[in-house]
Amino acid sequence: NALTALNQQLEAASKRLKNPHPHSLAWAAWILGRLGGWDGYPSSKPPGPITFKNGLEYFRAVAAGWSLRDTCMP
């Protein structure tokens, strides 16, 4: 699904920037925070409501495109 694909893109090669959560609400919130501009480091402050709002808006646009990925236009 779209969240799994985005998670693979947002995770970095270093262990510190891997999504530490199993597939759950916290896992999805980590992805939305990263999409909203949060740096993802455990030592930084957690993402706030504005960051989540920005991430959710970005995700909605990506999800709309994801739903059209198999549509064939003649």
C-alpha positions as CSV (number, residue, x, y, z in Angstrom):
1,N,0.0,0.0,0.0
2,A,1.0,3.7,-0.2
3,L,2.1,3.9,3.5
4,T,4.5,1.0,3.1
5,A,6.0,2.5,-0.1
6,L,6.4,5.9,1.6
7,N,8.0,4.3,4.7
8,Q,10.6,2.7,2.5
9,Q,11.4,6.1,0.9
10,L,11.5,8.0,4.2
11,E,13.7,5.5,6.1
12,A,17.4,6.2,5.8
13,A,20.2,3.8,5.7
14,S,21.2,4.6,9.3
15,K,19.5,2.7,12.1
16,R,18.5,5.9,13.9
17,L,16.2,6.9,11.0
18,K,14.3,3.7,10.7
19,N,10.6,3.6,11.7
20,P,10.8,1.9,15.2
21,H,7.2,0.9,15.3
22,P,5.4,-2.2,14.1
23,H,2.6,-1.8,11.6
24,S,0.2,0.2,13.9
25,L,-1.2,3.7,14.4
26,A,2.2,4.8,15.8
27,W,3.9,3.4,12.6
28,A,1.6,5.5,10.4
29,A,2.0,8.6,12.7
30,W,5.8,8.3,12.3
31,I,5.4,8.4,8.5
32,L,3.0,11.4,8.6
33,G,5.4,13.2,10.9
34,R,8.3,12.6,8.4
35,L,6.1,13.8,5.5
36,G,5.3,16.9,7.5
37,G,8.9,17.9,7.9
38,W,9.9,16.2,11.2
39,D,13.5,15.0,11.1
40,G,12.8,11.6,12.7
41,Y,15.7,11.5,15.1
42,P,14.8,10.0,18.5
43,S,16.6,12.9,20.3
44,S,14.5,15.6,18.6
45,K,11.1,16.8,19.9
46,P,8.1,14.8,18.7
47,P,6.1,16.2,15.8
48,G,3.3,18.5,16.7
49,P,-0.2,19.1,15.3
50,I,1.0,21.4,12.5
51,T,3.6,18.9,11.4
52,F,1.0,16.2,11.4
53,K,-1.5,18.4,9.4
54,N,1.2,19.1,6.8
55,G,2.1,15.5,6.6
56,L,-1.5,14.4,6.2
57,E,-2.1,16.9,3.4
58,Y,0.9,15.6,1.6
59,F,-0.2,12.0,2.2
60,R,-3.7,12.8,0.8
61,A,-2.1,14.0,-2.5
62,V,0.1,11.0,-2.7
63,A,-2.7,8.6,-1.9
64,A,-4.8,10.2,-4.7
65,G,-2.0,9.6,-7.1
66,W,-1.5,6.1,-5.8
67,S,-5.1,5.2,-6.4
68,L,-4.7,6.3,-10.1
69,R,-1.5,4.4,-10.7
70,D,-3.2,1.5,-12.5
71,T,-5.6,3.6,-14.5
72,C,-5.0,3.5,-18.2
73,M,-5.9,6.5,-20.2
74,P,-6.4,6.0,-24.0
